[in-house]
Amino acid sequence: MLKILIFIFSLSTISAQYSIALSRNIHNSILGIKNTLLQKPGRTILITGALGAVFTHQFDKDTQKWFINNQPLPKSINKFGDNYGNLYSGIIVLGSTAVHSYISKKSIFFEYAFSTLAVNGLTTVLIKELAMRKRPNSADHRSFPSGHVSHSFTVASIFKEIYGWEVGAPAYTLAVITAMNRLQDNKHYLSDVVFGASLGTAFGTSFAKLYFDSNKISIKYSLINNKVYLVYLLDT
């Protein structure tokens, strides 16, 4: 009977911890969306991406013809770019941040990656449904923005924010290959790719600021004893 009670208590404790983490990350996701839309650097990146999409719109058809006729990516790399943007990148970043969180005993790395990918994915789908832009290959009306590209650039931003440019630069290179794949496979226009890249980068950068800036040393002044304190806010 005692073992059963211990098991039930342990299970309830784990459930409570997951509930707290879920609630925390839902709150952070909502705040992250707000910060991305209204604050720098997310707002600046999104505005730049929107203007870039408007500007490149005039080159959509010419760019599409060039990629179809020239096929700049070899078949193997082109196929990899498709798979990377659709599947591999998400598995790699979630796996690496999960291991990082386990080793460092700080769940913030995995939570940041998971929340950022989730919000970017939902936002991309929402914009697709609102924009209803027909793909260049006429497959459907979900061309704008490119989901593969927004996803892969989110991943690149996450890697850059956590591990620096040593990992971020190769990740951005893979994201560019994914972007080229979408053009070469006639799945997206150039403007779809441009805005998708800005969307993923904006979320990745803004969410990093939200998750990690609160874990830095700050200076606090107490009126009670007239002293200045250095406070380090620990993450979870």
N, C-alpha and C positions, 0 to 999 in steps of 0.2 A: 504493500500500500504506500509506503514511504517513497519507493522508487517512482511510483506512478505520480505522486504529488510533486516530486522533484522534476520529473519530465514535463508535467503540465506547467509548472512554474517557469521552467527554462524556455518552453515553447512560447509562453505568454510574454516573457521578457524579450525574446527575439522578435516576436510579432510587433511588440511596442516599439522596438528600435527601428524596424523597417517602416513602421507607420510614421515615426518622427522624421526619418530620412526622406520619405516620400513627401510628407507635408512641407518639409524644408525646401526641397527641390522644386516643388510646384510653385511655392512662393518666389523662389529665386528665378524660375523661368519667367514668371509674369513680370517681375522686376527687370529681368534681363531684356525682355522684349521692349519694355518702356525705355530703358537706357539706350538700347540700340537705335530706336526711332528718334529719341529726343536729345541724346547727349553725344559728345565726341568720344571716341573716334567713329562709332557706329554710324551716326547720322551723316558725317562727312563722307564715309565710304559709300553709303547707300545713295546719297545725292550724286556723287561722282559716277557711280554705276548706272544710275538712271539717266544721267546726261550722256554717258558713254553709249548706252543702249539707243537713245534717241539719235545720236550722231552716227552710229554704225548701221542704223536701220537702212540708210540709203545705199549701203554697200552689201546688204544681205544677199541679194541674188547673184551679184558678181563674185562674191566670196564663195558662195555655194558652188557655182560653176567651176571655179578654180580648183576647189578641193576634190570635187567629183572627177574632174578631168585629169588632175595631176597625182592624186592619191599619195601625198607626201609621206605618210606613215607606212612602213612595211606591214604586211598583213598580221604578223605575230604581235607586233607592238600595238597595232590598231585594236586587235581583239583584246589584248591585255588592258588597254585604256578603257574599253567598254566594261570589262569585268571588274576592274579596279574601282571605277566610279560607281558601279552598281552594288558591289558586294565586298571586295577585298579590303578597301580602305576602312570601312566601318568596323570590320572584324579586327583589323590590325590595331586601330586606335583604341577601341574598347578593350581589347586584350592587353595591350601594353599599359594602358592607364590602370587597369584592374591589378596587374602585377605590381605596378609602381605604388598603388595605394596599399596593397598588401605588405610590401616590403617596408614602406615608410610608415605604415600604420596610420595613414591619413586618407580617409575616403574621399577627400575633396577632389583629387585628381580624376577619379572615375566619375564622380557625380558631375563635375564640370563637363567632361566629355559627353556623357550620356544626355544630360539636359540640353546641351548645345546642339547635338545631333538631332534630338527629338524635336526641338523648337524649329530648327531650320527645315527639317523634313515636313512638318505640318504647315509651316508658312509657305514653303515652295508649292505644296499641293494646293493650298488655298488660292495662291496667286494664279496658278495654272487654271483652276476652275473659274476664276473671275475673268482672266484675260481671254480664255477660249481661243487662242491663236492656233491656226492650222499648221501642222508640221510641213516642212518642205516636201516630204514624201507622201503627204496627204493621209497618213495613217490614222490620225485623230486630231483633236483640237486641244492638245496639251503641250504645245511647243514652248510657251514662254512662262517662266524661265526654264533653263535646263536643270533638271533634278540631279543628273549625274555630276554636272559641274558644280552646282551649289553644295552638294554633299562632299565632293572631293576637296573643294576649297575650304570648307568647314574643317575637315580633317587636317588639312595642311596648317590652318591657323591654330588648331588645338596643339599640334605637334610643336609649332613654333613657340607658342606661349608657354608650354611646359618645359620643353627641352632646348629651346633656343634655335638659332638659325642653322646649327650643325645638322639638326634633324628637319627643321622647317623648310630649308632650301630644297632638299631632295623631294620632300612631300609636295611642295609647290610645283616642282618640275613634273611630278606624276599627275598633278591636277591639270597642268597645261596639256599633257598628253591626252588626258580624258576629254578636255575641251576640243582638241583637234579631232579626236575620234567622233565626237558628236556631229562635227561638220562633215567629216569624210564619209560617215555612214548616212549622211543626208537626213539626220534625225532633228537637227536644230539649225537655226539661222545664227549668224554672228552676234546679233543683238541679244538673242536668247542666252548665249554663252557669256557675253559680257556682264549682263545683269546677274546671271546665276553666280558668277565668280564674286561679284561684289556682295551679294546676299550672304554667301557662305563666309566670306572674310569678315563682314560686319558682325555677324553673330559670334563667330569664333573669337574675335578681338574684344567685343563688348562684354561677353559672358566671362572672359578671363579677368577683365577689370572688376567685374562684380564678385567673382568667386575668390580672387586672390588679393585684391586691395584691402579687404577687411582683415587680412591675416598679417598685416605689417605693424611695425612699431609706431605708436602714436604718442603724442605728448598731451598729458592731461594736467589741468590745474585745479587744485582743491581750495575752495574758499574757506573751508572749515579749519584747516590747519596751516593755510597759506604756504603750500608746498607744490612743487612741480614733480610729476611722476612720468616715467617712461612705461607705457603699457604695451605688452605684446599680446595681441588677440590670437589665440590658438585656433586652428581649424580642427575639424572633426574627421 
